[in-house]
Amino acid sequence: MGTENFNENGDGQSESLYPAHLLQNLDFNKSPAIFKPKISAAQPGEDWMVVRPLQRSDYDKGFLQLLGQLTSVGNISRKQFDERFTLMKQAGGYYVTVIEDTRISKIIGAATLTVEQKFIHNCSLRGRLEDVVVNDTYRGKQLGKLIVVTVSLLAQELGCYKMSLDCKDKLIKFYETLGYRLEAGNSNAMNMRFVPPTVVTWNRGAIQFSLKSKYLLAILNKQNYLNISVV
Ligand SMILES: CC(=O)SCCNC(=O)CCNC(=O)[C@H](O)C(C)(C)COP(=O)(O)OP(=O)(O)OC[C@H]1O[C@@H](n2cnc3c(N)ncnc32)[C@H](O)[C@@H]1OP(=O)(O)O
């Protein structure tokens, strides 16, 4: 994906992360998920609801606050959001997808498909499902299923040979109804957590040093350049 604008309204505000038309022809009959009543990304069942790619203007539509119902997000400025949006778009492979309640211009559901480029399996593509969340006042109305099936079908459409996810045990049943399987001998998620860099400020007369990496500090300490420790 290049740096095309994907600004389908031409208003400068609705620049999309990826082309919105990719969601219009997804065949929901390919999914084992049961929707009662039947809905799809193109026809989500309510005229005030739209399933679409993340847009730059979603900073003002509560997208980050919605992610806050999933995990800690931090205090992200508009500039930070803009920069991350631009980097994701330039890199390609990021399909952050949202559901908007257009009556109140609020993002009420989200899920991300990331597509990895591989050498294995004949230079294949692998999809990963990340950051699935539905606003708590809209849960239990099929929106979780809708957003997950949307990005899963998108992964298939883009040519991924498989799609993987990590989830809490209590959500295994939810994902099984959507076609995901625990594979015997191949269903362990392992993590290595990295401690965020420690900022240490060192005052020497009028001069102030700030070191952001405890590893750099450790090296300097070892060489006797500094005699301070990480707190
Ligand atoms: C890969 C990842 O990102 S994992 C992280 C998942 N996200 C979270 O945990 C964030 C907090 N939770 C949520 O946002 C929501 O509860 C979601 C996204 C998990 C589900 O959204 P909803 O809109 O409520 O789901 P939806 O209405 O489509 O429910 C589908 C089915 O799953 C079941 N289900 C939904 N949530 C849960 C849950 N937490 N535990 C068990 N079953 C659940 C529902 O009972 C429903 O079953 P049914 O079809 O038999 O009636």
The ligand as a Tripos MOL2 file, in Angstrom:
@<TRIPOS>MOLECULE
LIG
   51    53     1     0     0
SMALL
NO_CHARGES

@<TRIPOS>ATOM
      1 C1         -8.0470  -10.9230   19.8450 C.3       1 LIG1
      2 C2         -8.5420   -9.9590   20.9210 C.2       1 LIG1
      3 O1         -8.4800   -8.7510   20.7340 O.2       1 LIG1
      4 S1         -9.2070  -10.6030   22.3780 S.3       1 LIG1
      5 C3         -9.9420   -9.2220   23.2260 C.3       1 LIG1
      6 C4        -11.4270   -9.2180   23.1540 C.3       1 LIG1
      7 N1        -11.9440   -7.9770   23.6670 N.am      1 LIG1
      8 C5        -12.2660   -7.7960   24.9730 C.2       1 LIG1
      9 O2        -12.1720   -8.6680   25.8200 O.2       1 LIG1
     10 C6        -12.7420   -6.3810   25.3200 C.3       1 LIG1
     11 C7        -14.0020   -6.3850   26.1680 C.3       1 LIG1
     12 N2        -15.0950   -7.1620   25.5500 N.am      1 LIG1
     13 C8        -15.7570   -6.7400   24.4620 C.2       1 LIG1
     14 O3        -15.4740   -5.6950   23.8790 O.2       1 LIG1
     15 C9        -16.9310   -7.5970   23.9840 C.3       1 LIG1
     16 O4        -17.4540   -8.3110   25.0770 O.3       1 LIG1
     17 C10       -16.5630   -8.6170   22.8640 C.3       1 LIG1
     18 C11       -15.8770   -7.9040   21.7110 C.3       1 LIG1
     19 C12       -15.6660   -9.7100   23.3770 C.3       1 LIG1
     20 C13       -17.8610   -9.2470   22.3620 C.3       1 LIG1
     21 O5        -18.6760   -8.2130   21.8390 O.3       1 LIG1
     22 P1        -20.2710   -8.3420   21.7640 P.3       1 LIG1
     23 O6        -20.7600   -7.2790   20.8420 O.co2     1 LIG1
     24 O7        -20.8600   -8.3830   23.1140 O.co2     1 LIG1
     25 O8        -20.4000   -9.7780   21.0930 O.3       1 LIG1
     26 P2        -21.6740  -10.3790   20.3700 P.3       1 LIG1
     27 O9        -22.9360   -9.6790   20.7670 O.co2     1 LIG1
     28 O10       -21.3980  -10.4610   18.9290 O.co2     1 LIG1
     29 O11       -21.6590  -11.8120   21.0580 O.3       1 LIG1
     30 C14       -21.3970  -12.9570   20.3620 C.3       1 LIG1
     31 C15       -21.4680  -14.1580   21.2680 C.3       1 LIG1
     32 O12       -20.3320  -14.2470   22.1250 O.3       1 LIG1
     33 C16       -20.7340  -14.3250   23.4950 C.3       1 LIG1
     34 N3        -19.8270  -13.4700   24.2760 N.ar      1 LIG1
     35 C17       -19.6290  -12.1740   24.1150 C.ar      1 LIG1
     36 N4        -18.7540  -11.7090   25.0080 N.ar      1 LIG1
     37 C18       -18.3910  -12.7520   25.7720 C.ar      1 LIG1
     38 C19       -17.5260  -12.9080   26.8750 C.ar      1 LIG1
     39 N5        -16.8310  -11.8910   27.3960 N.pl3     1 LIG1
     40 N6        -17.4030  -14.1350   27.4060 N.ar      1 LIG1
     41 C20       -18.0900  -15.1800   26.9010 C.ar      1 LIG1
     42 N7        -18.9330  -15.0910   25.8520 N.ar      1 LIG1
     43 C21       -19.0780  -13.8940   25.3040 C.ar      1 LIG1
     44 C22       -22.1330  -13.7760   23.5330 C.3       1 LIG1
     45 O13       -22.8690  -14.3640   24.6050 O.3       1 LIG1
     46 C23       -22.6840  -14.1520   22.1740 C.3       1 LIG1
     47 O14       -23.1730  -15.4600   22.1960 O.3       1 LIG1
     48 P3        -24.4660  -15.8730   21.3220 P.3       1 LIG1
     49 O15       -24.1220  -15.5920   19.8930 O.co2     1 LIG1
     50 O16       -24.6330  -17.3160   21.6220 O.co2     1 LIG1
     51 O17       -25.5630  -14.9880   21.8290 O.co2     1 LIG1
@<TRIPOS>BOND
     1     1     2 1
     2     2     3 2
     3     2     4 1
     4     4     5 1
     5     5     6 1
     6     6     7 1
     7     7     8 1
     8     8     9 2
     9     8    10 1
    10    10    11 1
    11    11    12 1
    12    12    13 1
    13    13    14 2
    14    13    15 1
    15    15    16 1
    16    15    17 1
    17    17    18 1
    18    17    19 1
    19    17    20 1
    20    20    21 1
    21    21    22 1
    22    22    23 2
    23    22    24 1
    24    22    25 1
    25    25    26 1
    26    26    27 2
    27    26    28 1
    28    26    29 1
    29    29    30 1
    30    30    31 1
    31    31    32 1
    32    31    46 1
    33    32    33 1
    34    33    34 1
    35    33    44 1
    36    34    35 ar
    37    34    43 ar
    38    35    36 ar
    39    36    37 ar
    40    37    38 ar
    41    37    43 ar
    42    38    39 1
    43    38    40 ar
    44    40    41 ar
    45    41    42 ar
    46    42    43 ar
    47    44    45 1
    48    44    46 1
    49    46    47 1
    50    47    48 1
    51    48    49 2
    52    48    50 1
    53    48    51 1
@<TRIPOS>SUBSTRUCTURE
     1 LIG1         1 GROUP 0 **** ****
